[in-house]
Amino acid sequence: MNQDNKHENFFDAWAIYKKVIENNYMYHGEIIRAVKEKLSDKKSLFILDLGCGDSYVISNSIVPEQLTNYLGIDISESALDFSKQNLINHKANIAHIAGDLLFESVKLNSKFDVVMAGYSIHHLDTEEKDTCFSKISDLLTEQGVFIFYGLMSREEETAFEYNTRACNIFKNDWRRMNEVEIEGITSHVMENDCPENNAFYLETWAKHGLVNIEKSFQDQNDLFVLYFIRK
């Protein structure tokens, strides 16, 4: 699996992660607004959060009364500790699994109203992504929604070309990050990230019965996207 200890070590650099969010470099603000709007009328939600990290997005997108059950999966135990704190006011059945998101998700048999995968699927290779999307389709209720936000390369761009372009943008535009922080981010990207293009996502989702696809957001640099996907 690609989601290894390097990912855990990156998340453990908590100050870097917080600065990325505080400066909205990866558009968490736009993502939260869109998710909040999409889920605003939903009640009794059973949510699966794949690569949940600290659950920052979902904890800021719903009110406690909306949530009945939550299961977060992440390889970083320190991230799960932060997730528990962010969800402390949600009086629902909160559970976490420390482990690889693909390995752990294929063992699940429950049905979920929401499956979220945010900035996590790009740590899987192409074949693993296919397997993961197939499982997500199986885990969704008939009216359920798959919320995907992550990396998306341009159509003719290789993963290496995307990562190189992204790192150059980070170095030039993420000006509130210092040199050491940028070096940590770019090293992580070049060693771990496996972005795919729009055609791959659309074809793979459709292959697994995920055919109701809404692109809600894409940034001006063609790096990050947000989709809402249903059967």
N, C-alpha and C positions, 0 to 999 in steps of 0.2 A: 504494500500500500504506500501511496505517496504522502498520506497524512501521518507524518512521523514525528519524532521528537523535535525536529527543527521547527515544526509548527508550534509545538508546545512551548519551546524556548522563546519563540517570537512573541507569543501571547504573554509570556512571563515578563517581557519588557513593557510593563504596564504603563509607564509614563509615555512611551511612544504611542501606544494605542489610544490613550486618553487625549493626546495632542491631536491625533488624526481626527478624532470625533469632535473635539472642541472647535477645531478650525474647519470642520465640515469638508475635509479634503476628499472623502469618499462618499459624500452626499447622503449621509445618514439623515439629515434634516428632511430632504426631499422624500427619502424612502419612508420615513416615519409618517409624514403627512399623508402620503398615498395609501399606506397600509391602514392607518387610522380611519381614513375615509372609506376604504373598501370593507372594513370589518365593523364599522360603527353601528350597524343595525343587527349584528349577530349576537346571539345569546348562547349560553351553555356550551362554550367552545371546548373542544378536545384538540389540543395543539401538539404537534410533533415538531421540534426545532432541531434540525440536523446541522451539526457544527455550531451549536448555539452560542458559544463564547460566553459572554456575560449576560446574554438575553436582553441587551440594551434596546434593540429595536422593538421586540414584542412587548417588553415591559412598558415602553413609552407609547405603544400604539393601541392598547386596550385598557379599559378600566377593570378593576378587580372583579366587578359583578359579572363581567362577560365570560370569565374563565372558569371552567369546571375541572378540567384535567390538563396538565402540562407535562410533557416529557422532553427533556433536553439531553442531547448527546454531544459530547465533545471529548477530544483526546486530552485536553489540558485540564487537570484537576484544579489548578489555580483559577482558571476561567470559570469552572463550575462553582467554586466558592463565591465568586462575584455574582454569578447568576442567581444563586440562592438569596443573596442580599437584595438584588434588584427585584426579586419576586416576593419579597417577604410580606408585602401588604396584600398579596393575592391569596385569599383564603380558600384556595382550591387544592386539589390533589396534585402536589408538585413532586416530580421525580426526576432524577438525573442518572445518566449512565456515563461513566468515564471509559471511553474507548473510541475506536475508529468508527466514523459515521456510517460507512458502507457495511462493514462487518457486523455492526450492531443492528442496523436497520433491517437487514435481510432476515434477522431472527424474529422480527416483530410480526404479530398477527392481528393486532387491533386495527380499527378503522378510525381515521382522524378527520375532523372538519377542516383543519388547516395543517398543511405540511409546509414548513418554512426552511429554506436553505439559503443562507445569506453569507456571501463571501467565504464559502467553504467548498463548494463543488469543484472549484478550479484546482484543488489539491489532488483530485483524482485524474487518472489518465483517461483517454477517450473510451476505452472499453469499459472501464469502471464507471464512467458517467452513464453509459448506456444501461448498465446493470442497475445503477442507482435510480435512474428515471423510471425504469420498469417497475422497481419495487415501490417507488413513490406512487405510481398509478394504482398499484394494488392496495396501497394503504389508505387512499382517499375514499371518503364516502361519496355517494353518487353526486351530491351537491357540494362536495368539498372543493377547496381551492389550494393550489400549490403556489406559494409565494417564493419566487426565485429572484434574488438580486446578486449580481456578481460581475465577473469579467466577461467581455465579449470582444473578440478581435474583429478587425475588418475582414471582408470576404476573402481577399487574396493574401492575407497576412499570416505568416507562420507564428507559432507560439513564441519563438525566439524574437522575431521582429516586433511582435506586440510588447513583449517584456522589455525589450531595449527601448522602444518608443515610450512606454509608460515610465520607465526609470528616468529617462531624460526629462519628461514632464515633471516628475516629482522633484528632481534636482533643481529645475528652473522655477517652478511655481509654488512648491511647498516651503515658503520662505521662513516660516516660523519654526521649522525643524532645523536643528543644528547639523553639522557635518557628520557627527558620529551617528545620529539618529537616521539620517538619510542613507548612510552606508549600511546600517542594519536593515532598513527597509528594502533597499535595492538588492542586497545580497539575498535576502529571503525570496524576493520576487524571481530573480534569475535562477535560483536553485530549486524552487518549489512550484511555481505557478504554471498551469497548463490551460490557458484560455482556448475557447473555441469560437467559431464565427456564428452568425445568425442562422445561416442555412443548416448547420449541424444541429443547433437547438431545435429549430422548427421541425426538421425531419425526424429527429430522435423522439421528441415529444409525441408527434403524430403517430409514429410507429407503435407507441405504447398507449395509444388511446387518449392522449392529452391534446385535444384538438381545438378547444376554445381558448385562444391565446390572445392576451392583451398586453402589448408593450406600454408600460405606464411612464417610463422615464429612461432617457439616455443622456449622458453628459456631453458637453460640447466637444470634448476631446476623443469621443468614441472609445472610452475605456470601460465604463460601468453602465449596467442596465438593470431595470426592474421589470419583471413580468408577473402577471397574474394568469394562472393557467388552470383550466378545468377540463373535465372529461367531455 
